[in-house]
Structures are given as structure tokens and as C-alpha cells.
Amino acid sequence: MKVTSADFCLSFGEQSGKHALVFDAYPREQMVEQNNSVTLGIGPDFKFGTTDVSLAKAETTIDMGYVVPVIRVEGLQEPRLCWRYTTHTKYPLTGSRRMFAIVTLPPEMKTAFGTFELTVNAEGRFGRIRVSPPETEQARLRYVVGSKP
């Protein structure tokens, strides 16, 4: 199996009409540049018998490069934030990742209950699959932010 993308999200539920917000997060974004250039040329080429003759030639190279996000964050300043990882030949999705979130609570809230979600997309010989941690492990993906009164 090859992991093609992964989403790791942090969500905060509502308490008395108030929400905790994810103020900031790291990493926010990482891009990889894809260099693609095209060379266009025009000029007269002649062939006399077995000899090639080339006269003046005009040529230019056009950069058709672009950037591809391998990490992006969605949901800053909201109660739900997601890090979206996409595989790239330079950055395969293997091993561990370190992420940080700074959470702010409204003045009336002393604590907030956060839930983590992980969804992974992979491809194998039987096609594409989407997986998440089993329900038996969901309790380990909860966290309390703030101090107890």
C-alpha cells in the first residue's frame, strides 16, 4: 500500500453557545516547485544531400513551472482545523509528523473538549481505500484544553 494523502483534524464542540478556536498552527503550508519548461524555436533548416545546413534560428524558453502543496492548513480562527498532507516524490507520507496548534478559549470557558480525527487515503493492488483509526481507539483521540476550575 502507498499512502497518497492524510488529513489530521482537531475539532472543538460547542459549550453554552461558545467555541474554542484554533488561533494558530504549525506547519501551515509547505509547497514543492514543479519545474516544467518548454523551448520553442523557429528557423530554416536545409538538407543538401547528406549535409545539414542551419541558418539563423530564433529560440525562447518558457517556464511552465508551478507549485504543489504537500502540506496545507484549513480552519485557522475556527473551531475545526485540519492539516492536509499530500504525498510527493520528495516528501512521501511515511514516518511521524509533528504538528502544533495554539487554541484560544473565550473568557467564560475554562476548558474545552477537543477531538482528533485521522483519515488516510491509500492505493494498493485492489485500488483506492480510505481508512481511519478503529472505533475502539477513538477514546484516545480526545483531549481537554484549559485548566480545571
N, C-alpha and C positions, 0 to 999 in steps of 0.2 A: 504494500500500500504506500502511496505517496500523498502526503498532506498537501493540499492545494491552497487552503485558506483556513483561518481560525478567527473566531470572534470571542473576545473575553469582555463581558459586560458587568457593570456594577450598577445596581438599582436600589433606590430608597423609596419605601412606601410612604403613604400619606398618614399624618398624625394630626388630628384636630384641624384639618384643612391646611396644614403646613407640610413642607417638604424639606429635607436636607438637599443641598445642591453640591455637585462636584465643581469646585471653584477652578481647579487647575489639574493637569495630568501630565505625566511623563512616561514614555515618549509621546509627543504629539503627532509628529509626522516624520517619515523618512522616505525619500524619493531615490530612485535609481534612474540614471540617464541612459536612454537607448540611443546610440549614435547610428544614424542612418543617413548616408549622403548619396546623392545621385550626381554623376558627372555627365553633362550634356555637351556635345561638340558638333561643330559643323565645319566642313571643309572639303575641297575637291581632292579625291584620291583617284589616281590613274594607274593603269597597269599597261605597260608596253612590253608585250611578250612575256618574259619571265622577270622583268624588273618592275618593282612598285615605286611610284613617284607620288609624293605627298606635297602639295603646295601649302600656302598659308592656311592655318586652321584656327578657328575660334572655339574656345572651350571655357566652361564655367562649372563650378561645383556648387550644388545647392544642398544645404544642410536640412535634412528632413527629420532631425532628431526630436525626441520627445521624452518626457519623464513619466515613470510609472511609480505609483505609490506602493510601497511594501508594508508600510505601517501608516494608518491614519486614525484619528480620534474623532468620534462623533458624540455630541451631547454635553459639551462644556457649558457650565452655568445651568444645567438641567438636573433633574433627579435621576436620570439614567445616562450613563456614559459607556461607550463601547470602544475598545481598541480593536481595529480590524487589521489582521495580518494577511498578506498575500505572498505566496511563495515566488521566489525569483532565483535564477541560477546562481547569483552571487549570495543570496540570502535564503537558503532552504529553511523550511519550518521544522527544525529539529532542535532538541535540547530545551533549555529553560529560557524564560523571558522574565525580565524584571520590569515591573510597572509600578508607578506611584500615582496616587490620587489625593488631592487636598480637598477635604469635604468641609463645607460650612453649614452650621445649624442656625436656624432662626433663634432669636433671643429666648423665646418661650420654650424651646426644645432643649432638653438636657442630654438626650440620647436619640439615636436613630438606628433603625434596624436595616442593615444592608444585605443584599443577596448578590452573590456572584453567579454568573452563568458562563458556561464554556460550550461552544459549538464548533465542531471541526468538520471540514469538508475534505474528503479524500477520494482518490481514484485508485482502482485496482483492476485486476483481471476480470472482475464481474461488473465493472462500471463504477459510477459515482455513488458515494454514500455520504450521509450526514450523521454524525454521532455527537452525543453529549454524555456527561457522567451519568451513571445509573442512579435511579431514584434512591437507592439505599445510601448513596453518598451525598445527597442533596443537603442534609443537615450540616455537613462540614463546610458548606459553601455559604454560610451565614455569618454575619459579623455585626457587632454592636459598636457604633461610633459615639464618642462623647463620654461624659462622666456621670456616674450614678448620683442622684440627688442625695 
